[in-house]
Amino acid sequence: MKLKNIILIAVISFFSLSSYAQSDIVDIILHSENHTTFTATIKAANLVSTIKEKGPYTIFAPTNEAFDKLEQGKLQFLLQPENKAILSTTLTYHAIPAYLTANNIVDQIKIGDGTFKMTTVAGNILTASIKDGNVILTDSSGNIATITATDLKGSNGIVHVIDEVMIPIN
């Protein structure tokens, strides 16, 4: 009886992991307790259906703590309905229209003599480099985010976690 239960648990686990692997990048973000603010902003900008599209996308997902670091009032400003276009631009600044694993990014940094420039969905540039052994992103304003978790793979792309919100505007 114990062997039968072990086999049943193994089969259920396999199918649970298989369905997770088939989740898209939005589902990965939506189910992360560390990304509830990012989720709220994606919903407020009406970008859920866009990010659920075929892709592939690489998403640099700021944590709740990253949003907490924004200057006072910035998040509230972005969430106001009249600022939806600014919010959308800010969020699409975190998306690259390509599938880039952590190894791909590091390889491109090495090939690029220390930097790798990526064009975001918003049309801006994020520059990846390595500092103190960590991959960092620098936005067009000079703000820096560190990639803290990598390669969360979805059916239409990949998510990397960052510790700052990249802001394409001042």
VOTIMI-997322 format. One record per residue: residue in one letter; x, y negated, z of N, C-alpha, C, O in turn. Coordinates in steps of 0.001 Angstrom, whole numbers, padded with zeros to 6 digits, always signed. Last residue first. Example, Ala and Ser with C-alpha at 12.3 -4.5 7.8 and 13.67 -1.06 7.14 Angstrom:
2
S+012850+002250+007080+013670+001060+007140+012900-000030+007870+013409-001138+008039
A+013190+005690+007800+012300+004500+007800+013200+003300+007800+014236+003319+008465
This chain:
170
N+011953-060502-016082+012253-061105-014781+011016-061701-014173+011073-062255-013075
I+011701-057264-017636+011419-058700-017566+011824-059218-016200+012015-058438-015267
P+012092-054594-017398+012569-055226-018624+012378-056736-018645+012841-057410-019565
I+013184-052832-014698+012304-053934-015045+012841-054640-016294+013925-055222-016256
M+013075-049740-013161+013748-050516-014199+012761-051584-014688+011629-051264-015051
V+013198-049006-009804+012297-049286-010920+013060-050151-011908+013627-051178-011534
E+015319-046417-008460+014968-047830-008649+013958-047924-009791+013876-047033-010636
D+016031-043759-008482+015822-044408-007183+015528-045893-007268+015492-046568-006239
I+014534-041186-010563+015465-042296-010307+015057-043040-009030+013918-042963-008571
V+014340-037982-012032+013919-038863-010948+014985-039927-010733+016180-039631-010720
H+013328-036963-015226+014453-037154-014318+013991-038180-013278+013315-039148-013628
V+011514-034701-017204+011476-035790-016230+012762-035768-015416+013226-034715-014977
I+010693-033971-020605+011486-033701-019412+011467-034936-018517+011411-036067-018999
G+008177-032612-022816+009327-033439-022479+009968-033026-021177+009813-031898-020708
N+005918-031092-023071+006128-032164-024044+007293-033088-023686+007384-034207-024190
S+005955-029230-021043+005703-028744-022402+005944-029817-023460+006154-029490-024628
G+008730-030072-018882+007322-029913-019208+007176-029495-020649+008157-029415-021389
K+011225-029836-016401+010814-029598-017790+009318-029376-017915+008719-028604-017167
L+013299-031698-014838+011965-031183-014533+011265-031053-015884+010776-032036-016439
D+016040-032672-014894+015575-031520-015677+014285-030873-015178+014188-029648-015103
T+017071-033944-011654+017079-033817-013104+016325-032595-013602+016024-031653-012869
A+017401-036579-009305+016950-035205-009599+016775-035112-011107+016380-036080-011758
T+018517-039096-009367+018645-038312-008140+018178-036863-008283+018528-036016-007462
I+020192-041553-011037+019366-040368-011260+019606-039433-010086+020737-039023-009827
T+020053-044875-009948+020782-043608-009931+019795-042479-010183+018702-042453-009616
A+019896-048016-011559+019198-046909-010895+020083-045679-010985+020778-045470-011979
I+020415-051508-011655+021000-050165-011733+020146-049180-010943+019726-049457-009820
N+020023-054425-013676+019581-053598-012554+020078-052173-012762+020155-051688-013890
G+020579-055907-015916+021704-055540-015070+021313-054739-013836+022176-054404-013025
S+018555-056302-017662+018756-057358-016673+019925-057073-015743+020240-057888-014876
S+018421-053977-019113+018893-055172-019805+019106-056356-018868+019772-057320-019242
D+019607-051433-016777+018638-052039-017683+019194-053331-018260+020311-053734-017932
T+021462-048531-016386+021501-049982-016257+020514-050566-017260+020566-050244-018448
L+021664-045566-014554+021049-046273-015663+021137-047761-015371+020912-048196-014242
I+024105-043063-013715+023328-044263-013413+022758-044831-014702+023291-044613-015791
V+025115-040058-012406+024650-040728-013622+023779-041895-013185+022848-041740-012395
N+027900-039878-010160+026461-039881-010409+026147-040552-011740+026826-041494-012149
G+030599-040216-009661+030108-038866-009923+028620-038760-010190+028117-037661-010424
D+030916-042972-009507+031100-042158-008302+030492-040764-008461+029940-040204-007513
K+029047-043263-012361+029702-044029-011308+029741-043151-010059+028709-042649-009615
I+028471-043128-015795+028755-042355-014587+029515-043244-013614+030494-043895-013980
S+025604-044291-017665+027048-044177-017419+027228-043354-016141+026258-042944-015503
A+023193-045470-019955+023603-044467-018976+025124-044467-018877+025831-044624-019873
T+021148-048156-020529+022498-047651-020709+022841-046690-019580+022786-047047-018403
L+018299-048863-022362+018813-048408-021075+020186-047822-021354+020361-047072-022315
I+016770-051365-024299+017901-050452-024143+018138-050146-022668+018174-051049-021832
N+013385-051468-025615+014538-052014-024918+015619-050947-024791+015409-049783-025131
G+011119-050323-026595+012016-050967-027552+013234-051606-026924+014038-052224-027621
A+009479-048797-025076+009193-050231-025079+010080-050993-026067+009833-052166-026348
V+010761-046393-025243+009502-046525-025980+009116-047997-026073+008488-048407-027049
T+014288-047274-025431+013071-046848-024748+011864-046967-025669+011941-047569-026740
T+017309-046114-026556+016217-047030-026857+014936-046469-026257+014548-045335-026538
M+020297-045811-024777+019059-045161-025171+017997-046225-025438+017811-047134-024629
K+023758-045455-024806+022640-046389-024934+021429-045657-025488+021504-044979-026513
F+026143-044406-022724+025182-043859-023672+023975-044783-023680+023255-044885-022687
T+029647-044679-021913+028260-045158-021887+027434-044456-022965+027961-043982-023971
G+032150-043451-022140+031712-043936-020839+030301-044484-020770+029797-044734-019676
D+032507-042831-024875+033562-043482-024096+033040-044148-022823+033439-045261-022479
G+030477-041267-025915+030402-042719-026064+031422-043482-025253+031227-044664-024968
I+030986-038707-025028+031215-039018-026450+031293-040527-026664+032072-041008-027487
K+030140-039040-022367+031530-038677-022669+031883-039020-024116+032956-039559-024389
I+027440-039586-022767+028277-040566-022062+029744-040299-022383+030504-041232-022642
Q+026628-037211-023953+026599-038445-024753+027416-039557-024101+028016-040377-024796
D+026923-035450-021764+027703-035237-022991+027760-036503-023839+028812-036839-024383
V+024987-036554-020035+026408-036561-019650+027297-036370-020883+028311-037053-021027
I+022667-036004-021574+023019-037379-021212+024500-037477-020861+025192-038378-021334
N+022704-033198-021728+022727-034006-022947+023202-035423-022649+024031-035976-023372
N+022498-032553-018976+023727-032216-019711+023835-033011-021011+024925-033454-021372
A+019879-033425-018504+020990-034065-017793+022308-033785-018513+023143-034679-018646
T+018195-033577-021700+018512-032945-020430+019636-033731-019755+020262-034593-020372
L+015969-035249-023545+017347-035383-023082+017523-034714-021723+017052-035230-020709
Y+014052-035648-026194+014202-034674-025111+015669-034660-024707+016514-034130-025428
A+012613-038894-026863+013520-037783-027186+013575-036862-025978+013193-037248-024874
P+011866-041705-026359+011175-040795-027276+012095-039683-027792+012321-039552-028995
I+011920-042438-022941+012742-042338-024143+012034-041355-025082+011638-040274-024644
A+010628-044571-020454+010407-043425-021351+011275-043541-022600+011353-044596-023230
H+010620-046832-019010+011110-045633-018323+011002-044390-019193+011255-043279-018726
Y+009319-048655-020446+010758-048876-020311+011428-047693-019612+012652-047568-019623
T+006741-048111-020019+007326-047511-021223+008827-047773-021304+009523-047184-022132
L+006404-049681-017687+006357-048221-017610+006988-047565-018832+007696-046567-018699
T+006621-052301-018716+007506-051847-017642+007555-050323-017588+008631-049741-017458
T+004513-052312-020543+005886-052490-021025+006884-051986-019981+007868-051328-020318
S+002384-052045-018717+002606-051035-019753+004028-051102-020297+004673-050071-020490
L+002639-054431-017270+002774-053138-016599+003088-052047-017608+003965-051215-017374
I+002079-056248-019297+003395-056292-018648+003661-054964-017941+004770-054432-018003
A-000573-055523-019832+000436-055435-020899+001846-055431-020315+002711-054694-020787
K-001850-056096-017368-001782-054716-017860-000722-054551-018949-000037-053528-018981
N-002423-058385-016040-001011-058106-016304-000790-056692-016838+000317-056158-016770
E-005098-058473-015439-004618-059419-016451-003140-059207-016808-002655-059789-017778
P-005272-056584-013306-005783-056275-014658-005269-057211-015746-005030-056771-016870
Q-002372-056104-011345-003520-056958-011652-003961-056708-013092-003128-056630-013995
L-000022-054679-011025-001279-053939-010984-002517-054788-011252-003613-054242-011374
L+002005-056586-010971+001926-055670-012107+000586-054950-012170+000105-054642-013260
F+001457-057773-008459+001388-058562-009692+001196-057642-010891+000329-057883-011731
Q+002046-055631-006776+000687-056163-006801+000458-056992-008063-000612-056922-008667
L+004803-055443-007298+003914-054341-007646+002468-054828-007732+001749-054472-008665
K+005675-057995-006314+005904-057589-007711+004953-056469-008135+004361-056535-009212
G+005435-058531-003585+004395-059022-004482+004520-058557-005919+003570-058702-006688
Q+008869-058515-002924+007520-058587-002365+006556-059195-003381+006832-060244-003961
E+010771-056592-005237+010556-057816-004475+009083-057905-004068+008190-057436-004773
L+010976-053034-004707+010676-054194-005547+010472-055425-004674+010055-055320-003520
K+011164-050895-002993+012318-051802-003067+012053-053040-003929+012827-053996-003884
D+008938-049357-003422+009004-050114-002173+010144-051132-002184+010091-052126-001460
F+009668-048048-005747+008665-049120-005842+008663-049973-004581+008416-051178-004649
A+011435-046241-004552+011928-047185-005560+010954-048350-005716+011371-049505-005807
E+009740-044731-002974+010725-045598-002316+011310-046621-003291+011643-047738-002896
N+008411-043293-004949+007655-044262-004144+008613-045250-003479+008341-046449-003423
T+010735-043141-007764+010055-042615-006585+009221-043713-005909+009316-044892-006252
P+010565-043342-011316+010938-043934-010023+010102-043355-008889+008906-043110-009047
A+011519-041236-013826+010417-041488-012905+010902-042074-011581+011573-041390-010808
F+012123-041284-016986+012899-041598-015791+011882-042094-014764+011439-043241-014827
I+011331-038907-019378+010795-039900-018450+011756-040043-017281+012154-039056-016663
T+011508-038203-022664+012301-038123-021441+011791-039249-020568+011814-040413-020968
Y+009310-036479-024860+009672-037659-024100+010643-037270-022991+010599-036161-022458
P+008539-035198-028163+009036-035073-026787+009386-036427-026181+009711-037382-026886
G+004944-035577-027836+006320-035896-027452+007311-035476-028514+006942-035406-029687
K+002097-035102-027754+003057-034052-028102+004490-034356-027677+005184-033459-027199
E+000668-036869-024930+000819-036531-026340+001992-035580-026550+002766-035302-025634
K+000628-037764-022392+000256-036363-022570+000402-035924-024035+000274-034738-024342
I+001073-040412-022632+002208-039600-022185+001900-038111-022296+002815-037287-022294
T-001538-041185-023397-000390-041431-024282+000776-040520-023917+001398-039922-024796
S-003087-040569-021179-003318-039841-022435-002156-040024-023409-001830-039108-024164
V-001939-042395-019264-001952-040943-019048-002103-040199-020367-001325-039288-020649
L-002045-045125-019421-001018-044447-020211-001043-042928-020070-000239-042242-020702
N-003451-047230-018137-004136-046331-019082-003151-045607-019995-003386-045487-021197
A-002308-048556-016099-001941-049013-017451-002635-048190-018544-002425-048429-019733
A-003232-047090-013955-003668-048484-014093-003381-049032-015485-004124-049873-015992
K-001808-044682-014329-003267-044700-014464-003771-046127-014694-004641-046348-015536
I+000768-045596-013805+000473-044964-015106-001030-044985-015358-001474-045270-016470
T+000458-046437-011161+000755-047427-012195+000470-046870-013594-000015-047593-014465
A-000046-044014-009858-001049-045083-009806-000804-046120-010902-001752-046625-011503
T+002401-042696-010355+001146-042155-010872+000079-043245-010926-000621-043381-011930
F+004087-044300-008855+004298-044207-010305+003026-043687-010975+002625-044178-012030
T+003003-043683-006334+002936-045059-006838+003131-045081-008348+002422-045799-009052
T+003571-040950-006128+002178-041398-006105+002036-042837-006607+001036-043167-007245
H+005891-039391-006133+005629-040280-007263+004193-040793-007299+003652-041046-008375
N+006184-037501-004233+007170-038585-004216+006936-039609-005320+007683-040580-005439
E+004382-035532-004783+004052-036424-003675+005035-037590-003568+004748-038571-002882
S+003509-034674-007994+004650-034957-007122+004247-035939-006033+003819-037055-006328
H+001573-034346-009874+001586-033402-008757+002761-033613-007799+002975-032807-006893
L+002096-036268-011794+000855-036366-011029+000853-035457-009803+000204-035765-008804
I+004487-035273-012934+004497-036518-012162+003269-036601-011256+003385-036963-010085
I+003523-032958-014189+004654-032876-013259+004671-034099-012345+004849-033977-011133
D+001562-034028-015849+001168-033130-014756+002284-033002-013721+002020-032945-012520
V+003214-035424-017627+002270-036164-016785+001853-035298-015599+001798-035781-014468
I+004576-033389-018932+005318-034269-018030+004403-035102-017138+004776-035448-016018
D+002547-030375-018741+003228-031450-019451+003865-032393-018432+003710-032216-017223
S+003058-026948-017934+002543-028262-017585+003269-029305-018402+004448-029155-018722
Q+004313-024573-018360+003533-025088-019470+002920-026450-019163+002317-027057-020048
A+005396-024044-015930+006328-024323-017010+005599-024893-018215+006194-025620-019011
Y+003050-023407-014585+003757-024630-014237+004715-025013-015354+004831-026192-015690
S+002486-020957-015735+001570-022058-016011+002214-023387-015642+001965-024395-016303
S+004663-019515-014716+004501-019656-016157+003577-020817-016482+003849-021583-017406
L+004162-019565-011990+005342-020250-012506+005234-020465-014002+005673-021497-014509
S+001821-018003-012015+001796-019364-011472+002975-020161-011996+002813-021312-012403
F+002740-015598-013030+001777-016361-013810+001653-017789-013299+001402-018700-014087
F+004523-014874-010942+004994-015009-012319+004045-015885-013129+004478-016801-013828
S+002800-014696-008734+003871-015701-008762+004361-015947-010172+004592-017091-010563
I+001248-012484-009524+000611-013787-009318+001656-014896-009373+001422-015932-009996
V+003292-010530-009554+002547-010843-010778+001881-012215-010662+001942-013016-011595
A+004105-010535-006850+005072-010833-007909+004362-011225-009196+004788-012165-009867
I+001727-009724-005597+002288-011051-005311+003273-011455-006401+003272-012608-006832
L+001577-007124-006670+000511-008087-006919+001008-009510-006683+000736-010403-007486
I+003895-005985-005557+003763-006092-007016+002699-007123-007371+002901-007921-008287
I+003203-006115-002856+004402-006807-003342+004322-007006-004846+004647-008081-005351
N+000967-004439-002817+000825-005856-002466+002007-006673-002970+001834-007791-003455
K+002208-002013-003494+001146-002544-004348+000949-004036-004084+000783-004814-005024
L+003877-001664-001305+004466-001842-002626+003453-002449-003579+003801-003309-004388
K+001958-001252+000740+002823-002416+000778+003436-002694-000589+003510-003852-000998
M+000817+001197+000000+000000+000000+000000+000859-001259+000000+000523-002234-000672
